[in-house]
Amino acid sequence: MRTAFDSTLDLTAFFDRDAVTVAQELIGATLTVEGVGGLIVETEAYRPEDPASHSFRGESARNRAMFGPPAHAYVYRSYGIHWCLNFVCRPGSAVLIRALEPVTGIDTMRARRRLENPVLLCAGPGRLAQALGISLAEDGASLLEPPFSLTLRHSVPDTLCGPRIGITKAIELPWRFGLKGSAYLSKRFR
C-alpha cells in the first residue's frame, strides 16, 4: 500500500528501515545542500546481503559510514572520478541518490557543472554530487543538520521501478526507482 509521508515523522525513524522501502519513498522528497538542490527523482537501494553493495564484504575504512547510524551520508568516489551521495538506512544498507530535478541554486549548479542545460545538471549520481558540491567531507555527516536539508514528500507520486544500472552483480534486482514522466532521470526505465 502506498502512503503519503507524515510531515512530522522523525527522519531518523524514516531512515531506520529497509533500504528498498526508503528508496521508493524518497522519490518526490526535496534535498538541498547549502541551499542548492531540488526534487529527488531517481534512487537505488543497496542491502548488506546484496553482492552489488559496498557493505557486502563487511565494514572497511571506505564504507564505514554505511555501518553507522541511519540518516547519515555515505559518500564514495566512483571509478576514481565522481563522488556519489548515498543515504544510510539500517546498518550496511543505503540508498544511492541517482538524480534530482534542479529547483534551487540552479546558477550555482551550472557554474559547478560548467553547463547550461538543466536536464543534465543532476541526471546521474556523479553529476548530482558535482552540482550539489558533494565531496568526501560529507561522508558520515548527519542528514538532519546543515549542510543538508531534506523535506519528505506530502503526497505519493507515480513511480517507476526497474533493475539497477551501472553495476555488474545482482543486476536483476528491481531496486531502482524513478519519478514517472520526469525528464531529469539519469536513464529511462524499460
C-alpha positions in Angstrom: 0.0 0.0 0.0 1.4 3.4 -1.0 1.0 6.2 1.5 2.0 9.8 1.8 4.6 10.8 4.4 3.6 12.2 7.7 5.4 15.5 7.7 6.0 15.1 11.5 7.8 11.8 11.0 11.2 11.7 12.7 13.8 11.5 9.9 16.0 9.1 11.9 13.0 6.7 12.1 12.3 7.2 8.4 15.8 6.0 7.5 15.9 3.2 10.1 14.0 0.9 7.8 14.7 -1.3 4.8 16.7 0.5 2.1 14.2 -0.7 -0.7 11.3 0.9 1.1 13.3 4.1 1.8 14.5 4.3 -1.8 10.9 4.2 -3.0 9.6 6.7 -0.5 12.4 9.2 -1.2 11.0 9.8 -4.7 9.4 13.2 -4.6 11.3 14.4 -1.5 13.3 17.7 -1.7 17.0 17.7 -1.0 19.3 20.7 -0.7 22.9 21.1 0.3 23.7 24.6 1.5 20.5 25.8 -0.3 21.3 24.1 -3.6 19.2 21.2 -4.8 15.8 20.0 -5.8 13.3 17.2 -6.1 14.7 13.6 -5.8 13.6 11.8 -9.0 15.7 8.7 -9.0 17.2 6.4 -6.4 18.7 2.9 -6.0 18.6 0.6 -2.9 21.5 -1.5 -1.6 21.2 -4.0 1.3 24.1 -5.7 3.2 23.4 -9.2 1.7 23.4 -7.7 -1.8 26.6 -8.6 -3.7 26.5 -5.2 -5.5 26.6 -3.4 -2.2 29.8 -1.9 -0.9 28.9 -3.4 2.5 28.6 -7.0 1.2 32.2 -8.0 2.3 31.9 -6.2 5.7 33.0 -2.9 7.1 36.1 -1.1 5.8 37.6 2.3 6.0 35.9 3.2 2.7 32.4 2.1 3.7 32.4 2.8 7.4 29.6 5.3 7.2 27.3 2.6 5.8 27.6 0.8 9.2 26.9 3.9 11.2 23.6 5.3 12.3 20.7 5.9 9.9 20.1 9.3 8.4 23.7 10.0 7.6 25.5 10.4 4.3 27.7 7.8 2.8 30.0 9.4 0.1 32.4 7.4 -2.1 34.3 8.0 -5.3 33.1 6.0 -8.3 35.7 4.9 -10.8 38.2 7.2 -9.1 36.4 10.2 -10.8 33.0 11.0 -9.4 31.7 11.4 -5.9 28.4 9.6 -5.2 25.9 10.5 -2.4 24.0 7.8 -0.5 21.7 8.0 2.5 22.4 5.4 5.2 19.4 3.3 6.3 19.8 0.3 8.6 23.4 -0.9 9.2 25.1 -1.9 6.0 22.3 -0.6 3.8 22.0 2.7 1.9 20.1 4.5 -0.9 22.1 6.0 -3.8 20.6 9.3 -4.9 20.8 9.0 -8.7 19.1 12.1 -10.0 17.4 15.4 -8.9 15.2 17.8 -10.7 17.0 21.1 -10.1 14.9 23.7 -8.2 17.1 26.0 -6.1 20.6 27.2 -6.7 20.5 26.4 -10.4 23.1 29.1 -11.2 25.4 27.5 -8.7 24.9 24.1 -10.2 25.5 25.5 -13.7 28.8 27.0 -12.5 29.9 23.8 -10.8 29.0 21.6 -13.8 30.0 24.2 -16.4 26.9 23.7 -18.5 23.6 25.4 -19.0 21.1 22.5 -19.7 19.1 22.0 -16.5 18.2 18.4 -17.6 21.8 17.4 -17.4 22.8 19.2 -14.2 21.8 16.3 -11.8 21.0 13.4 -14.1 23.3 10.7 -12.7 25.0 10.3 -9.3 28.3 11.8 -10.3 26.6 14.8 -11.9 24.3 15.2 -8.9 27.2 15.2 -6.5 29.2 17.7 -8.5 26.2 20.0 -8.9 25.5 19.9 -5.1 29.2 20.3 -4.2 29.4 16.9 -2.5 32.8 15.6 -1.6 34.4 13.2 0.9 33.9 16.0 3.5 30.2 15.0 3.7 30.9 11.3 4.3 29.3 10.3 7.6 27.6 13.7 8.0 24.1 13.8 9.5 21.3 14.4 7.1 19.4 16.1 9.9 21.6 19.2 10.0 23.4 21.6 7.7 24.7 21.5 5.1 21.8 19.1 4.3 18.1 19.9 4.3 15.6 17.1 3.5 11.9 17.6 3.2 9.8 14.4 2.8 7.1 14.4 0.2 3.5 15.1 1.2 1.7 13.1 -1.5 2.5 9.9 -3.3 3.8 10.4 -6.9 3.6 7.9 -9.6 6.9 6.0 -9.6 8.7 3.6 -11.8 10.6 0.5 -10.7 13.3 -1.5 -12.5 16.7 -3.0 -12.3 19.7 -1.0 -11.1 22.2 0.3 -13.6 26.0 0.7 -13.7 26.6 -2.4 -11.7 27.7 -6.0 -12.7 26.3 -8.0 -9.8 22.6 -8.6 -8.8 21.5 -6.6 -11.8 18.2 -8.4 -11.9 17.0 -6.9 -8.6 14.3 -4.2 -9.3 15.7 -1.8 -6.7 15.9 1.3 -8.9 13.1 3.8 -8.5 12.2 6.9 -10.5 9.5 9.6 -10.8 7.2 8.7 -13.7 7.3 11.2 -16.5 10.4 13.0 -15.2 12.8 14.5 -17.8 15.6 14.5 -15.2 16.2 10.8 -14.8 19.8 9.5 -15.4 18.4 6.8 -17.8 15.0 5.9 -19.0 13.2 2.9 -17.4 12.3 0.0 -19.7 
